[in-house]
């Protein structure tokens, strides 16, 4: 199973990815974690993106595509993976499609976590206050000001991915403002939906499994017709049997 989690920063993609890893045995591929690890290790790539990440801007496409492709080629990722934080742009999505095609693979679903941005700001402020009170070290991008810039970047560059994956029939949207458990249940339900093929310019609406109410197949309608006919014939014969018989009067002969 190959999945993508879409949603603005702070939407809870990492938390839901961990749930999916535990339930389905997938590998979580977080571009943010991979880039932060590169920065911490002081690799050439890490030095290249360190100042970009600290400012809250998005890293160049070629850098992110290269680090993701390298990770996807590793043996543990071939069994299935969840991409968290990638792709961020339509150009990256197209590059990912080409990359997976080279490996003879494709995506199974793209899960969008829909959230309220104002509530998101309050959530990050609360998290920062809690971490500060507990003496935990904050990341350089853990601040409301940086989050505002990241949200603006998401709206401008990443949000178009929703339309892109909807056209490909892969998009599944869930309410990311619910509890962690509720969101996880929504995602599990969404993964049960069969992929749909979208028509150009028309959104895909996934249907829940089960027979449509009020609709019957042609074979079912035909199967019921003989029964209705037999009931009608029986009723006619019964009515005829209950009707009193009128005896004909003997004819009078003239002399």
VEXDRENVEX-140520 format. One record per residue (C-alpha): residue in one letter; chain; x, y, z. Coordinates in Angstrom, 1 decimal, decimal comma, m for minus. Example, Ala and Ser with C-alpha at 12.3 -4.5 7.8 and 13.67 -1.06 7.14 Angstrom:
  aa  ch       X       Y       Z
   A   A    12,3    m4,5     7,8
   S   A    13,7    m1,1     7,1
END
This chain:
  aa  ch       X       Y       Z
   X   A     0,0     0,0     0,0
   X   A     1,4     3,4    m1,1
   X   A    m0,2     6,4     0,4
   X   A     0,2    10,2     0,7
   X   A    m1,0    12,3     3,6
   X   A    m2,0    15,8     2,6
   X   A    m2,7    18,7     4,9
   X   A    m1,3    22,0     6,2
   X   A     1,5    22,1     8,8
   X   A     0,2    21,0    12,2
   X   A    m2,8    19,1    10,8
   X   A    m1,6    15,9    12,5
   X   A    m0,2    14,1     9,5
   X   A     2,7    12,6    11,5
   X   A     0,4    11,3    14,2
   X   A    m1,9     9,6    11,7
   X   A     1,1     8,2     9,8
   X   A     2,3     6,5    13,0
   X   A    m1,2     4,9    13,4
   X   A    m1,1     3,6     9,8
   X   A     2,5     2,3    10,3
   X   A     1,4     0,3    13,4
   X   A    m1,8    m1,0    11,8
   X   A    m0,6    m1,9     8,3
   X   A     3,2    m2,4     8,8
   X   A     4,0     0,4     6,4
   X   A     7,1     2,6     6,4
   X   A     6,6     6,3     7,1
   X   A     8,6     8,6     4,8
   X   A     8,7    12,1     6,2
   X   A    10,6    14,5     4,1
   X   A    10,8    16,9     7,0
   X   A    12,4    14,2     9,2
   X   A    14,8    13,2     6,5
   X   A    15,8    16,8     5,8
   X   A    16,2    17,6     9,5
   X   A    18,4    14,5     9,9
   X   A    20,5    15,7     7,1
   X   A    20,8    19,1     8,7
   X   A    21,7    17,6    12,1
   X   A    24,3    15,3    10,5
   X   A    25,9    18,3     8,7
   X   A    25,7    16,6     5,3
   X   A    26,1    18,7     2,1
   X   A    22,4    18,4     1,6
   X   A    21,7    19,5     5,2
   X   A    23,9    22,5     4,9
   X   A    22,2    23,4     1,6
   X   A    18,7    23,4     3,1
   X   A    19,4    24,5     6,7
   X   A    18,7    28,2     6,2
   X   A    15,7    27,4     4,0
   X   A    14,0    25,3     6,6
   X   A    14,7    27,7     9,4
   X   A    12,9    30,4     7,5
   X   A     9,8    28,2     6,9
   X   A    10,2    28,3     3,1
   X   A     9,9    25,1     0,9
   X   A    13,0    23,3    m0,2
   X   A    13,8    23,1    m4,0
   X   A    12,0    20,4    m5,9
   X   A    15,1    18,7    m7,2
   X   A    16,5    18,3    m3,6
   X   A    13,4    16,8    m2,2
   X   A    12,7    14,5    m5,1
   X   A    16,3    13,2    m4,9
   X   A    16,1    12,4    m1,2
   X   A    12,6    10,7    m1,5
   X   A    13,7     8,6    m4,5
   X   A    16,7     7,4    m2,7
   X   A    14,6     6,4     0,3
   X   A    11,9     4,7    m1,8
   X   A    14,6     2,4    m3,4
   X   A    15,5     0,9     0,0
   X   A    14,2    m2,6     0,6
   X   A    11,9    m1,8     3,5
   X   A    10,0     0,8     1,5
   X   A     9,1    m1,6    m1,3
   X   A     6,5    m3,3     0,9
   X   A     4,5    m0,1     1,2
   X   A     5,0     3,4     2,5
   X   A     3,3     6,6     3,6
   X   A     4,6     9,9     2,2
   X   A     4,3    12,7     4,8
   X   A     5,2    16,2     3,6
   X   A     5,8    15,1     0,0
   X   A     4,8    16,0    m2,7
   X   A     4,3    19,7    m1,8
   X   A     3,7    21,0    m5,4
   X   A     2,1    19,8    m8,5
   X   A     5,6    19,6   m10,1
   X   A     6,7    17,3    m7,3
   X   A     3,6    15,2    m7,7
   X   A     4,3    14,8   m11,4
   X   A     7,9    13,9   m10,6
   X   A     6,7    11,3    m8,1
   X   A     4,4     9,8   m10,7
   X   A     7,2     9,4   m13,1
   X   A     9,5     8,0   m10,4
   X   A     6,9     5,4    m9,3
   X   A     6,2     4,5   m12,9
   X   A     9,9     3,7   m13,4
   X   A     9,7     1,3   m10,5
   X   A     6,5    m0,3   m11,8
   X   A     4,4     1,1    m9,0
   X   A     1,7     3,6    m8,3
   X   A    m0,2     5,3    m5,5
   X   A    m3,2     3,6    m3,8
   X   A    m4,8     6,7    m2,2
   X   A    m4,1    10,3    m1,1
   X   A    m5,7    11,3     2,2
   X   A    m6,4    14,9     2,8
   X   A    m6,7    16,1     6,4
   X   A    m9,1    19,1     6,3
   X   A    m8,5    21,6     9,1
   X   A    m9,4    25,1    10,2
   X   A    m6,3    27,3    10,0
   X   A    m7,3    29,6    12,9
   X   A    m7,7    26,6    15,1
   X   A    m4,4    25,3    13,8
   X   A    m2,6    28,5    15,0
   X   A    m4,1    28,1    18,4
   X   A    m3,1    24,5    18,5
   X   A     0,6    25,3    17,7
   X   A     0,6    28,1    20,3
   X   A    m0,7    25,7    22,9
   X   A     1,9    23,1    22,0
   X   A     4,7    25,6    22,2
   X   A     3,5    26,8    25,6
   X   A     3,3    23,2    26,9
   X   A     6,8    22,3    25,6
   X   A     8,2    25,5    27,1
   X   A     6,6    24,8    30,4
   X   A     8,1    21,3    30,4
   X   A    11,5    22,5    29,5
   X   A    11,6    20,8    26,1
   X   A    13,7    22,1    23,3
   X   A    11,7    23,8    20,5
   X   A    12,5    23,3    16,8
   X   A    13,6    26,4    14,9
   X   A    10,3    26,3    12,9
   X   A     8,1    25,9    16,0
   X   A     6,7    29,4    16,2
   X   A     3,4    31,1    15,2
   X   A     5,2    33,5    12,8
   X   A     6,9    30,6    10,9
   X   A     3,6    28,7    10,9
   X   A     1,8    31,7     9,2
   X   A     4,5    31,6     6,5
   X   A     4,2    27,9     6,1
   X   A     0,4    28,1     5,8
   X   A     0,7    30,8     3,2
   X   A     3,1    28,6     1,2
   X   A     0,7    25,6     1,6
   X   A    m2,2    27,6     0,2
   X   A    m0,2    28,9    m2,7
   X   A     1,8    25,8    m3,7
   X   A     0,4    22,6    m2,0
   X   A    m3,3    23,2    m2,0
   X   A    m3,5    22,7    m5,9
   X   A    m2,5    19,1    m5,2
   X   A    m6,0    18,5    m4,0
   X   A    m7,4    19,2    m7,4
   X   A    m4,6    17,2    m9,1
   X   A    m5,2    14,0    m7,1
   X   A    m9,0    14,5    m7,4
   X   A    m8,7    14,4   m11,1
   X   A    m6,7    11,2   m10,8
   X   A    m9,4     9,6    m8,6
   X   A    m7,1     9,1    m5,7
   X   A    m8,3    11,8    m3,2
   X   A   m10,0    10,9     0,0
   X   A   m10,9    13,8     2,4
   X   A   m11,4    13,5     6,2
   X   A   m12,2    16,0     8,9
   X   A    m8,8    16,6    10,6
   X   A   m10,3    18,7    13,4
   X   A   m11,8    15,6    15,2
   X   A   m10,0    13,6    17,9
   X   A    m7,0    11,6    16,9
   X   A    m9,0     8,4    17,2
   X   A   m11,9     9,7    15,1
   X   A    m9,6    10,9    12,4
   X   A    m7,9     7,5    12,3
   X   A   m11,2     5,8    12,0
   X   A   m12,2     8,1     9,1
   X   A    m8,9     7,3     7,3
   X   A    m9,5     3,5     7,7
   X   A   m13,0     3,9     6,3
   X   A   m11,6     6,0     3,4
   X   A    m9,1     3,3     2,5
   X   A   m11,9     0,8     2,1
   X   A   m13,4     2,9    m0,7
   X   A   m12,8     1,6    m4,2
   X   A   m10,7     3,9    m6,4
   X   A   m12,8     6,0    m8,8
   X   A   m11,9     7,3   m12,2
   X   A   m12,5    11,0   m12,4
   X   A   m13,8    12,7   m15,5
   X   A   m11,9    15,9   m16,5
   X   A   m13,2    18,9   m14,5
   X   A   m15,5    16,8   m12,4
   X   A   m14,7    15,8    m8,7
   X   A   m14,8    12,2    m7,6
   X   A   m17,3    11,4    m4,9
   X   A   m16,5     8,0    m3,3
   X   A   m19,5     5,9    m2,5
   X   A   m19,9     3,6     0,5
   X   A   m20,1    m0,1    m0,2
   X   A   m23,6    m1,6    m0,4
   X   A   m26,6    m1,8    m2,7
   X   A   m28,2     1,5    m3,6
   X   A   m31,6     2,0    m1,8
   X   A   m34,6     2,0    m4,0
   X   A   m32,9     0,6    m7,1
   X   A   m33,3    m2,9    m8,5
   X   A   m31,6    m4,7   m11,2
   X   A   m33,4    m5,7   m14,4
   X   A   m33,1    m9,4   m13,5
   X   A   m34,7    m8,6   m10,1
   X   A   m37,6    m6,8   m11,7
   X   A   m38,2    m9,7   m14,1
   X   A   m38,0   m12,2   m11,3
   X   A   m40,9   m10,5    m9,5
   X   A   m43,2   m10,2   m12,5
   X   A   m44,3   m13,9   m12,7
   X   A   m45,2   m13,8    m9,0
   X   A   m47,4   m10,8    m9,5
   X   A   m49,1   m12,4   m12,4
   X   A   m49,7   m15,6   m10,5
   X   A   m51,2   m13,7    m7,6
   X   A   m53,5   m11,8   m10,1
   X   A   m54,6   m15,0   m11,7
   X   A   m55,4   m16,7    m8,4
   X   A   m57,4   m13,7    m7,2
   X   A   m59,5   m13,8   m10,5
   X   A   m60,2   m17,5   m10,1
   X   A   m61,2   m17,0    m6,4
   X   A   m63,6   m14,2    m7,2
   X   A   m65,2   m16,3   m10,0
   X   A   m65,6   m19,2    m7,6
   X   A   m67,5   m17,1    m5,0
   X   A   m69,9   m15,5    m7,6
   X   A   m73,3   m17,3    m7,4
   X   A   m74,2   m19,2   m10,5
   X   A   m77,4   m18,2   m12,2
   X   A   m79,5   m21,1   m13,6
   X   A   m81,1   m20,6   m16,9
   X   A   m84,9   m20,7   m17,0
   X   A   m86,5   m23,4   m19,2
   X   A   m87,8   m22,0   m22,5
   X   A   m91,6   m22,0   m23,0
   X   A   m92,9   m23,8   m26,1
   X   A   m95,8   m22,3   m28,0
   X   A   m98,6   m24,6   m28,9
END
